[in-house]
Amino acid sequence: MVTGVLRPRRGYAFVLVALLAATAVSAGHARRAPVTLRVMTRNLYLGANLDPIVKAKSAPEAFAAVAAGWAQVQANDFPVRARAIAREIAAVKPDFVGLQELTLYRTQTPADFTVTPATKVVLDYARELSRALAARHLPYRFAAIAPWTDAELPSGNPPTMDIRLTVRDGLLVRTNSHIRIRSVRKAQYTTTTPLFGGLVVAKRGYIVADASKNGRRFRVATTHLESFNDASQVAQGKELGESLSASRLPTVLVGDLNSRADGTGTTTHADLLALGFQDAWTQAHPNDVGLSCCHGDDLRQLGGPFYSRIDYILLKNGFRAVGAGIVGQKPADRVGGLWPSDHAGVWARLQLP
């Protein structure tokens, strides 16, 4: 009779090894579970075209243009338009929304020609949009709001009040989508654009959120590049592209680049593609131009057809678009007789294998 340690039969040992291997493979798949995201970019529109102010030839002309612009902002009624934006978000259900021109207006009476900053908040786009989202019980919060350009000028000829404009970007995140925000960073571009002989400096920047879902880490960024100076815009685009390309994380960039996809304007869009970014709209709709701009300055008017594509969702390091769409371009999208914005919104459904 032989005694000692019992050895498993060869068949049992084979099954045991196979089970262990299968468990290891299964764990590996769990760590590399695919990720599906919906993202959106939405320029909310300041409410008025700033060109008449920026191009004014004298102080009285500028002050009169400020008054006219402020009247246009009020006529374009963002509290009403915010309801249309919230309706779009309810329909698309994006996990992230990059917002441009998330504006803050403050006033001061009487005018003191910017001796003291205006502090009375009269229109806060972030607050109005949050209210509109809450009214629909939509689960979103701001991961970040970044103020860039802050400018104050007298309004009227002669001036009766000061109007202070703060142009911001924002990043909304859906709170019930199993996404964990690990960190958020805001960075201002080194290239700025002086206006009015340097009295006002146009500043831009970008927001970057590092996040994870299903154990997979990725990055979402949003920006709005310069519109008043092409050289500034190209420089900002290069700075952004280099910054985002320094990471190997799967990356999604959404925003208004102010660079046309057809190549008739600046090289910014092409420069980003040359760095390895992929255009989500082109992936999802290779035979559709996908115009997203623009309605007229007065959002009460129907206006003509769109003429350019400057709003983008760009992908790098793994994400791929499996669907995309445009909102805010059809008459049925209007609310209270207003277009939601001068731009349309662009969304995409993305997969990370």
Buried (B, 14 or more C-beta within 10 A) or exposed (E): EEEEEEEEEEEEEEEEEEEEEEEEEEEEEEEEEEBEBBBBBBBBBBBBBBEBBBEBEEBBBBBBBBBBBBEBBBEBBBBBBBBBBBBBBEEBBBBBBBBBBBBBBBBBEEBBEBEEEBEEEBBBBBEBBBBBBEEEEBEBEBBBBBBBBBBBBBBBBEBEBBBBBBBBBBBBBBBEBEBEBEEBBBBBBEBBBEBBEEEBBBBBBBBBBBBBBBEBEBBBBBBBBBBBBBEBBBBBBBBBBEBBBEEEBBBBBBBBBBBBBEEEBBBBBEBBBEBBBBBBBBBBBEEEEBBBBBBEBBBBEEBEEBEBBBBBBBBBBBBBBEBBBBBBBEEEBBBEEBBBBBBBBBBBBBBBE
